């Protein structure tokens, strides 16, 4: 009995001053497989029933108290480590952030946010689709069946054929998002779809991966005047000027009828292109009234509904607005370029804030 009390006192004293390593050693020597208390418990098996009745509770009590003391000490040590870290790793959040740690927003992301803010204000939702697209959505449902000559104009990147012979592709424009939207939503539809597109093409104004922003409006009485007004209002807001000149040239896209190329008035007399003034024109993208056959292929009744769509080059708009000369520099991941042309993370574009400020 006195041995037990002594063992307990000794153990408790050592536990109270143990560090983590010593504590683990103590746990093994007391409670481990061959530990002192484990041995005591084992000895119960060889005792007479009376003796066991007497010693059993004593041994078990001892084991419980020691286990508890070890757990308590362990928690205490962990708390201490945490408190030390809290004391040494203090951060003064009021200090300015060092330049090296600050991220920068790419002009494409900034322009994308600007465009989204403008269209959101006009009641448009943002729709999305994947970069890897079905041939059916990129072409066939847009009234470009297999063997149609318009397919050749798209310089498509194809993926390996599927088991059934069909081939996925990198979408050549954001127009398949029109298809995806119409397949799952009945009119009225008002969406924009900004995103990446891919074509086998590369020079100062073409990159094999580029960005477009698609717009689609379908309702019962949507007409060309609405299309023209929308593009004009958008350009005024985006370029932050009140006098834009727009020009619509007849064009051809299989998925719109009539189809028009959209140009914006600009001045090229200096070294820079200036939007708004001047007598020159710059192409922004394609547009038109959605072809009734496309509506039909996408499950929308062309007798009841009509609408328009357009697709503008987003990188080109960023180049124009922020005077960036070469589109390829957008995708070279050169930090010096990004620091020069990029935006501060908290410069979130908004119409109230004057967009680019
Ligand atoms: N998808 C066409 C292109 O990339 C642009 C476009 C979009 C034309 C919508 C008409 C309507 O060239």
Boltz pocket constraint, residues with backbone or C-beta under 6 A from the ligand:
constraints:
  - pocket:
      binder: B
      contacts: [[A, 172], [A, 173], [A, 174], [A, 175], [A, 214], [A, 215], [A, 253], [A, 256], [A, 260], [A, 285], [A, 286], [A, 287], [A, 288], [A, 309], [A, 310], [A, 311], [A, 312]]
      max_distance: 6.0
